[in-house]
Amino acid sequence: MEYLGVEKAILRRGVEWDIDPTLDRINKLMDLLGQPQRAYPVVHITGTNGKSSTARMVDTLLRERNLRVGRFTSPHLSSMRERITVDGEPLDEERFVQVYEDVLPYLELVDQQHGRLSFFETLTAMAYAAFADAPVDVAVVEVGMGGTWDSTNVADGTVAVVTPISLDHMAYLGPDIEAIAREKAGIIKPGATAVLAQQPLGVAEILLRRAAEIGATVAREGLEFGVVQRELAMGGQMVRLQGLKGVYDEVFLPLYGQHQAGNAACALAAVETLTAGDDPLDGDLVRNAFAQVSSPGRLEVVRRGPTVLVDAAHNPGAVESIVEALEESFGFERLIGVVAVMADKDVAGVLELLEPVMAEIVVTRNSSPRSMEVDELRSLAEDIFGAERVHVAARLDDAIDTAIGLAEDAGEFSGSGVLITGSVVTAGDARTLLRAESE
C-alpha cells in the first residue's frame, strides 16, 4: 500500500472526536498484538491544555539522557505521521505503511468480531506496536480526549501527568469541571506517580482522592515542585525550576508564557520520577534539553515584518494563557486577529478573551467540516468587537492576507502583529499556507 492509501483507510474509520466510552475493542486488539503497550514504561499525559507541549518536553529530556523514546500525540498539525515519533522524528511514510500493514489483519479480526475499531483506536494500536518494535526505552503518550475511556488508557502509566484542567469537550466528558476531572483522573493507576499541575481546588481534590484510593504517589506543582523564578529572554524565557530531586538554575526555555514554564516544571518532575535514586539530574543535561524544545503551533512565530504568530488555542483556558503571554512577551500595540473555530466550542468565551488585545479581527473558517460557518462567526464577533472592527474572509488564505495588510497599513509602526488562532486545525492550515517548518 502507498502512504496516502493508508491515510485514507484510517480516515474512513470515522471522525476523531466521535468517541465510544469503552475499552473493549482496543483491549481485544492489544491482546491479539501481544500487549505491546506493556513492553516499556509509559509517561501518560492528560489535562485540558498543554498536553502536547509537555509531551514534547518529556521526550526531549529523556532523549538527552540517551534513551530511545516513542511519543504519541494528537491531533496533528499537518501530517498524520506527526502523531507517532521515534527518536524525535515522525515515522517516515514507508515505516508508517509498514506498521499499518502489520496491525491490519488484527484490526480486521476485531472489526468482524467486536465492532469496527475507530480512527483513534487504530492510531493508538499502531503507536504502541511501533514503539514495541523499535524498541523504545520509554513511551510518552498523550491521551486523545479525557482519560478513563480514552483508548491510550490500555497502558498503565508509570507516571501520570495531569496538565491544567478546564472546560472543554463537555458533550463527551461531562457538563462541569468536576466531571471532566473525574474522567481525566482515570489515567492514574495503582503504584504510579501522579504529577499534577496547579489546578482549581475542586479539580485538585478529585485528583488527590483518586490517587489516595488506588495507592498512587502524588507530586504537586507549587508544593513538591514548580517554577521558582522566571524572566523574559530573547526568544523565550529564563527559568529556575524546583524539581523533585534538585533545583535547576538558568534554564532557557524557547517558548513563551507562564503556562509553558509550568509545563516545563511538570515535564521535569515526570522525568525525575523515572530516574533511580535521589540524586538530581545533571544540570547541563536539563539546560541542553530545554534549550532544544519546540512546540509547533503554540505561539509560534512563522513570519516577521509584521510578526505573524500561530497558536492552536481552542478553548477559553488556552486563550487566557496565550493572551497573558502575548502581553508579557510581545507587547503588540496593534494586534490583528485571524480566527477560525470549531462550531462545538465555546466560541463566545474565546472571542470575549481576545477582544481586549485585538485591534481588529478577521473571521474565517478552516479546512475541517466542524468549522463554524463564517456568517455565524461574524455575527458573534460583531456582538463582541463591534461591526467596525470585524472583517470577513471566506477562506483562510484570504483572511491571512487581509490581516497582514491591515498590520502593514500602519507603515513603519513596529508594534503591529498578527495572531492566527482558534483551533489546532486553524494552526495547522496556517502553518502550511505560510510554509512554516515542520518538526
JOSULVEN-V811267 format. One line per field, one symbol per residue. phi: phi as a letter, one per 30 degrees, with the letter a starting at -180 (. if undefined). psi: psi as a letter, one per 30 degrees, with the letter a starting at -180 (. if undefined). burial: # if it has 9 or more other ideal C-beta (glycine too) atoms within 8 Angstrom, else .. A space follows every 10 residues. Layout:
# JOSULVEN-V811267
phi->???
psi->???
burial->???
This chain:
# JOSULVEN-V811267
phi->.cedddeddd dddjdddccc dacedddddd dddihddcda dbccbbkcbj ddddeddeed dddddicdbc bbbadcdbbe dedcbbhibd ededdedddd ddceededdd edcbjddded dddddddddd dddedcdbcc bcddaiaecd dddddcddbc ccdecbdahd dcckdbdddd ddddddddce idccccddbe eddedddddd dddcicdcbc djbdalcdaa bdbeilacbc cccdblcbch cdcdbcjedd ddeddddddd deddcdicdd dddddddddd dcdbbeibhc dcabiddccb bdebbeddde dddddeddcc hedbccccbb bddccddddd ddddedccdb bccabcdddd dddddddedd dddcciedcc cbbdbddddd eddddddded iddddcabcc ajaddedddd dddchdddb
psi->lleeeeeeee efglkefjlj ikgeeeeeee eefghffgfl kkjkkaaekg eeeeeeeeee eeefghlkkk kjlllleekf fffjkkhgkk kleeeeeeee eefeeeeeee eefglkklee eeeeeeeeee eefellekkj kklekbdegk ffgfljkekj kjlkkaklhe feflflfeee eeeffffjlk flkjjklkll eeeeeeeeee eeeghkkkkk kfdflajekk lkljgblklk kjafflkjlh jkjhlkkeee eeeeeeeeee eeefkllfkl lkeeeeeeee ffklikgjhk jfllilkkkk kgkgleeeee eeeeeeeefe hkfjkkkjkk lkfglieeee eeefeffkel kjkalafkff kkkeeeeeee eeeefkefgk lkkfkeeeee eeeeeeeffg bgjfgklkkk afleeeeeee eeeghkkk.
burial->..#..##.## ..#..#..#. ..#.###### .##..##..# ########## ########## #####..### ####.##..# ######.#.# #...###.## ..#..##.## #.....#### ########## ########## ########## #####.#### ########## ..##..#### #########. .######.#. .###.###.# #..#.#.### #..####..# .....##### ###.#.##.. ###.###### ########## #####....# #.#.###### #.#.###### .#...##### ########## ########## .#.####### ###.###.## #.###.##.# ######.... ##.#.###.# ##.##...## ###..#.### .###.###.# ....###### ########## ####.#.#.
